[in-house]
Amino acid sequence: MKSRLLWLSALVILTIGVARAPEVQAAQKEDLRRLFGKYDANRDSRLSEHEFIGEKAGSSRAKARKQFRKLDEDGDSWLTLPEFTRPGHN
């Protein structure tokens, strides 16, 4: 249940994008940094698709896979912190 809530909160933040006000943007980026750290199970400072998707099933898994590929700007099958926290991924 906790991982589902974390994933949903990340999806909401990533879907609405990072707000334009600098103080809000900084707070949202910090939330995303913490979330990135929770997903980074092996602490290698990058997320694999498996780490990002986790234990989701069905349509949630498909949505997470689509979001992962959208965030993976360089197509290397890894998400870095800058890719994960970049504004405008909506």
Stockholm file with secondary structure:
# STOCKHOLM 1.0

chainA/1-90         MKSRLLWLSALVILTIGVARAPEVQAAQKEDLRRLFGKYDANRDSRLSEHEFIGEKAGSSRAKARKQFRKLDEDGDSWLTLPEFTRPGHN
#=GR chainA/1-90 SS CHHHHHHHHHHHHHHHCCCSSHHHHHHHHHHHHHHHHHHCTTCSSEEEHHHHHTTCCHHHHHHHHHHHHHHCTTCSSEEEHHHHHCTTCC
#=GC SS_cons        CHHHHHHHHHHHHHHHCCCSSHHHHHHHHHHHHHHHHHHCTTCSSEEEHHHHHTTCCHHHHHHHHHHHHHHCTTCSSEEEHHHHHCTTCC
//
